[in-house]
Amino acid sequence: MISVVIPVFDEEGTLEQLHHELSEAAVARGYDLQIIFIDDGSRDLSWSIIERLATADPRVLGIRFRRNFGKAAALSAGFDAAQGEIIVTMDADLQDSPAEIPKLLAVLDGGADVVSGWKRERHDPWHKRYPSWVFNTLVGKLTGVHLHDHNCGLKAYRRDVIHEIRLYGELHRFVPVLAAARGFKIGETAVEHRPRLSGVSKYGWTRIPKGMLDLLTVQFITRYGQRPQHWLGSAGLISLMMGALGMFYLAFIWCWSRMPWQGAEEAVHLHETAALFYSMTMLLLGSNLLAMGFVAEMIAASVSRQRDEFSIAQYTSPREKAVTATAATPTAVNPTGNPTGQEHEAG
């Protein structure tokens, strides 16, 4: 089964046509389809249309939020309700074509775990295209996940991916980055991007600074999420060293200026030097960064007890048999620490 997850926010003019195109694509390819519409606090008639579609088509599931919680929350709710082994996400504005879904599935069949669409020919104004190009370039350079279009809403995932990735805030556009950090394979394929025929874009210039901040968040999470002291502590130690060197230098010139062979007018008064305040600031900053690092480490240690920090690709035997055998007999442990008879890869 393929589950199609579609966040909806004020898209009353496109929902029926989108459902029709999805149904046509499913019939043409023989897909067993589940269609999940998540109404993210729409103020128009979107929910009424979703209810009507769900009544007429048992493949349709509607989820309605009490208010607008954002696209990441809508996708998370859709992922939780998805029953398919393959989950496809797309926008509800008809700019993503359901006819492109087979392209995504073909890349999955080629071994990818996540496939992102690439709107090679975009029907958007220049003030949306060029900032998007800059953003995608930055994401590729900072994270190592080089995709032409991280913002494309048309993506496909294997179920294993969504079980391991939890979305919040505005991190939905970084799912390929978060998945790559867990060891999943990322693919990309060019897809059709159609002009908007109904409704208005939900994104403006305010998306740019938010996107940059989210990028820094993802960069920190993927590299230092389980070892925050490596970043905070390193910055803290550098700051402490610079502050300490400044203080040693000031102490030296204070003593030197008061040597007998120096004139009284040559004496250095530390409270009159800016270097004293810079050095004190660096010492305080370094101490605070180290303290923050220790607190972050304690939080990471607490969270790690609730969530595995590895990703298992496969077992040498069916997982059910392995679990049953482990429960029935004592577990023999080999020198590497892994249960005998099972092999796993940590991502």
N, C-alpha and C positions, 0 to 999 in steps of 0.2 A: 504494500500500500504506500501511496505517496500522499503526504499531508502538506497542503499549501496553507501557509500562515500569512494572513493579510491584515496588518494594522489599518484601522479606518478612523479618519478624523475629518468630518464634514465632506464626505464624498458621495452624496446622494445621487449625483448625476452620472456616476460611472459604475455603480455596484452591479446593476442588472446586466450591463454589457460585459463586465468582467466575468460574472458568473457564466454567461452564455459562452464566452470564448474559452473559459476553463473547461466547460462541459464538452465543447467541440474538440479540444485538444485531447481530452481523456478518451472520447469515443474513437478518434482517429488513431490513437496509439494503443488503445486497449488498457489504459491505466485504471487501476483501482484507486479512486481519488477520495480524499477527505479535504473539505474546504472549510477553513476556520477564519471567520471574520471577527476581529477584536475591535469593538467600538470604543475608542479612547476618548470618551466624553464628548461625542459629537453634539453640535447645537442645531443640526438640521434634521432631516428625516432619515438619516442613515440607518438608525436602529429599526425603524419601522420596515424599511426595505429588507434588512437582514432577517427580521422575523418572518417576513413573507417568503423569502427565499428558503429559509430553513423549513417552513411548513410544506412547501412544494417539493423540496429536494432533501431526502434523508441524509445525503452526503454533506450537507451544510450544517456547521455548528456555529452559533453566534455567542459571543462573550461580550458583555457590556460592563464597562467601568463606571463607577459612580461619578468620576470626574476625569479630567485629562491628567494622566500620569506620565505620559511620554512614550516614545516609540520603543525604548528598551523594555519598559514594563509590559507593553502590549505584546512584544515578541516573546517575552518570558511566559506570559499567560498562555499564548498560543503553543509554545513548545511543551508546556506541561500537559496540554490537552491533546497534543498530536499523537496519533496511534501508528503512523507509518514508520517504516524503517528508513525512509528518505523524507527529509523535511525541506520544503522549498519556501522561501520567503519572497514576497513581492509587494510593491506598493499598490494602493487601490486606485490610483489616478489614471490608470490605463496607459501610462508611459512605458510600463513594462509589459511586454507581450507574452501571454501564456504559450504562444506557439514556439517560444524560445526554450521552454523547459526541456525538451529532448536534448538540446545542446549541453545543458548542465549535467543531465544524467549520463551522457556519453563520456564526459570528463570524469565523473565518479566511477564509471565502469572501467576507466583507464587506470584507476588506482588512487585517485585523490579522495580525501575525506571531506574537504570543503571546496566548493567551486563558487567563484565570484564572477558575476557578469561584468562585462566591460562595454560601456556605452561609447563605442568608437566614434560614432557620429552623433553628437549630442544636439538636441533641439532645445537648447537653453540659451538665454542671453549671455553676452560676453562676461558680465559681472558675476555670473555663476560659474562659467567655465574656467576662467583663469585662476581665481582663488582655489578652485577644486584641483587644478593641475599642480599648483604650488603645494597644497596640502598633501596630495598623493605622493609627491616627490619627497617631502619631509618625512612622511610616514615610512616610506621605503628605506630612506637613508638611516633613520633612527632605529628602526625595528628589524631591518633586514628582510621584511616581507614585501617584496616588490610586486605590487599590483597596479594596473593602470587606473583603477577606479574603486577605491575602498568604499566610496559612498553609495555605490550601486545597490539598490534594494533587492535586486533579483539575485538570490544566492541559493545554493543547495547544500545540505549537510547530511552526513550519516548520523543516525540516532546517537551513536557513541559520543559524538562531538557535543551535542546539546546537553547530554547528561553531565558533562564535565565542565561546561562553561556557564557561569552564572552572570547574568546581565543586570546592570543597575545604572542609574544616571543616564549618560549619553554614550555608553560604550558599545552600543549596538553596531556602529560602523567599524569597530575594531575586532569583531569576532574572528576574522582570519588571523589577526595578530595573536590574540589570546589562544586560539587553537594551535597555531604554530609553536607557541611557547610550551604547549603540552605535548608536542611531538607529532601532531597530525600533519598530513600532507595537504598543501594548499594548491589549488588549480585555478585557472581563469579561462574564460572564453568570451569572444565578442558576441554581443547581443544587440538586437534592434532597440533603439530608443525612439519612441514616438512623441510627437508634439502633444502638449497638454490641450485637451479639448473641453475640459470642464473643471470648475473649481479654481483655486489659486494655490500657488506654492506656499508651503508652510515654513520655508526657510528663507532667511534674509541675511543681511550683513552681520547680525548678531551671532550667527552660527560660526563665524571665523574665529573670534577669540575663544569661544567655548570649545571649538574643535582643537585649538592649540593647547588649551589647558587639559583637555581629555587625552591628547597625545602624550603630554608629559606624564599624566597619571598612568597610562598604559605602559609607557617606557619604564617607569619606576616599578610597577607591579610585575611586569614580565621579567625584569632583570634582578630586582632586589626585593620582591615581595616576600620571600622567605628568608632573606638575610639583610634586613634594612640597615643594620649596623655597619655593613660593608660600605654603604654610601654615606650615611649620616656620620658614622664614626670616622671614616677617612677624611671627610670635610672638617670634622671637629678637630682631629689631630693636626691637620695642616694649619688650621686657624690657631690652635694652641701653640704650635711651634713658632709661627710667625709672631704671635704676641710675646712669647718667651724670649725670642731673639731680640725683639724690640726692647724689652725690659732690660736684658743683659747689656745691650748697646748703651741704653740710657744710663744704667748704673756705672758703666765704664767711663763714659764721658763726664759724668758727675764727679767721680773720684779723680779723674785725670785733671779736670779743670781746677781742682783744689790742691794740687801738688804744690810744694813750697816754691818751686821755680816758676810757677804760673802767677801772674798778677791777679790781684783781687777782682779786677774788672773783667777777667776772663772766666770767672766762675759761671757755671751753667745752672740755671734755676729750672728744674724739671716742670714745674707747674706752668711755665711760660712756653713750653715746647708742645707743638701739636702731636708729635710722635708719642708722647705719653698717653694721650687720650686714644690714639689709634691702637696702641699696644694693649691698653686695658680693654678696649672694645673687642679686639681679636681674642683675648683670653676669655672674656665672658661668652662670646659667640661660640667658641670651641667647646666650652664647658656645657653650654645649653645643647649643642648638637650631639654631644656624647650622651647626655642624659636622655634626649629624645630617642637616640638610637637604642638605648637599653629598654626604654618603655616600648618602642616599636617591636623589639625582639621578644619581649614578654607577650605582647599581643599576638605576634606571629606564631609563637610557640603554643599559645592557647588555641588559636584557630586551627593549627595543623593537626591537633588531636581530633578534630571534627571532620577533617577533609584530607583525603589522600593527596600527597604531592607528587604522585607519579601517575603514569598512564599506561595501563597494560594493553598490549597489542593483541596477544593471543596466548592460549595455553596449549600444551602439548596433548592434552586430553580434554574432553568436554568439561566445562566448569562445574556442572552439577556432579559429575563423577568425582572430580577432585575434592569438592566440598564434602561429599558423602564419605569418601575414604578418609579424609582428615578427621571428620567427626567420629568415625567408627574405630580408628586405630591410632596409636601414638604416632606422631609425626617425626620421621627421621630427618635430620638436618645435615646437609652436606657442608663442607668447609666454607663455602661462600655465604652460608646463612640462609639459603633458599630451601624450601621443602623438596626432598628428593622426589623425582618424578614429575616435577613441574618446572617450567622455565618461563621467565617473563622478562619483558623489557620495561625499564623505567624511563618515562619521558619527562 
